[in-house]
């Protein structure tokens, strides 16, 4: 019987929870807006992790992501202290534009049907 919930998904969930707390410890002023860890994708060998972030209350989400990538070593070290893993995955932060795309689709729908109030 195949494993229903592989270890890499459990590790990804744990990384997401821990990084949600740890990202507040980053002292870089570019991480000033509200940063949310939207998801984590861990490689099958647990060596790398793509961390998808959404940034609210910020005009420059790219700068926030760049600051998080600069702080990736610090965050990886703190993550290693909290997780009981043999090796801590290398973190790469990426901007998750899902909210932006959803807002754009809603605006297009409002433009098509302006007579309906939602």
Protein Blocks (a to p, Z undefined) as FASTA:
>chain_A
ZZfbdfklmmmmmmmmmmmmmmmmpmbfklmbccddfbdcddfklmaccdddddehiabl
mlmmmmmmmmmmmmmmmmmmmpccfbdcdddddddfklmmmmmmmmmmmmmmmmbcZZ
